[in-house]
Amino acid sequence: MQHIARDQVYQSLKQVLRERYLRAAEAEITLTADSLRQGVVKLDKWLWKKILIKLYKGPEERASIEQKVQENIAEINSTIGS
């Protein structure tokens, strides 16, 4: 189940990156997505919001997930910044 969720988030991330960087080659999109997934680059708040919009259509479901994601982002960013 975790693999399915992880793959869905990864595919949504790539879709958001494609929309943001229209002229980027697929290899660049994949490299950027992999860097974000591996924690090499910090995930910005706008990026998570776009991913959540792609994954969850209902506002209540999205708000609940967004709160959990924000908590995780803060935790990850504090770890990376240390």
C-alpha positions in Angstrom: 0.0 0.0 0.0 2.8 2.4 0.8 4.4 1.7 -2.5 1.2 2.6 -4.3 0.9 5.9 -2.4 4.5 6.7 -2.9 4.2 6.1 -6.6 1.1 8.3 -6.8 2.8 11.1 -5.0 5.9 10.7 -7.3 3.8 10.8 -10.4 1.9 13.8 -9.2 5.2 15.5 -8.4 6.4 14.9 -11.9 3.2 16.2 -13.4 3.4 19.4 -11.4 7.1 19.8 -12.5 6.0 19.3 -16.1 3.4 22.0 -15.8 5.8 24.4 -14.1 8.7 23.8 -16.5 7.1 23.4 -19.9 10.3 23.4 -21.8 12.2 21.0 -19.7 13.1 17.6 -21.1 11.7 14.5 -19.5 15.1 13.5 -18.2 15.4 16.9 -16.4 12.0 16.5 -14.9 12.9 13.0 -13.7 16.2 14.1 -12.3 14.5 17.0 -10.4 11.8 14.7 -9.1 14.4 12.2 -7.9 16.4 14.9 -6.2 13.3 16.1 -4.3 12.3 12.6 -3.4 15.7 11.7 -2.0 15.8 14.9 0.1 18.8 16.5 -1.9 16.6 19.6 -2.4 14.1 20.9 0.1 10.4 20.7 -0.9 8.7 24.1 -1.0 5.3 24.6 0.3 3.8 25.6 -3.1 5.0 22.2 -4.5 3.2 20.2 -1.8 0.0 22.2 -2.3 0.0 21.5 -6.0 0.7 17.8 -5.4 -2.2 17.6 -2.9 -4.6 19.3 -5.3 -3.7 16.6 -7.9 -4.1 13.8 -5.4 -7.1 14.8 -3.4 -10.1 16.6 -4.8 -12.3 17.1 -1.7 -11.5 20.1 0.4 -11.9 18.3 3.8 -9.7 15.4 2.7 -7.1 17.8 1.2 -7.0 20.0 4.4 -6.4 17.0 6.6 -3.7 15.6 4.4 -2.1 19.1 4.0 -1.8 19.5 7.7 0.0 16.2 8.1 2.3 17.1 5.2 3.1 20.5 6.6 4.1 18.8 9.9 6.3 16.4 8.0 7.9 19.1 5.9 8.8 21.1 9.0 10.4 18.0 10.5 12.3 17.1 7.3 13.5 20.7 6.8 14.7 20.9 10.4 16.6 17.7 9.9 18.2 18.8 6.6 19.0 22.2 8.0 20.8 20.7 11.0 
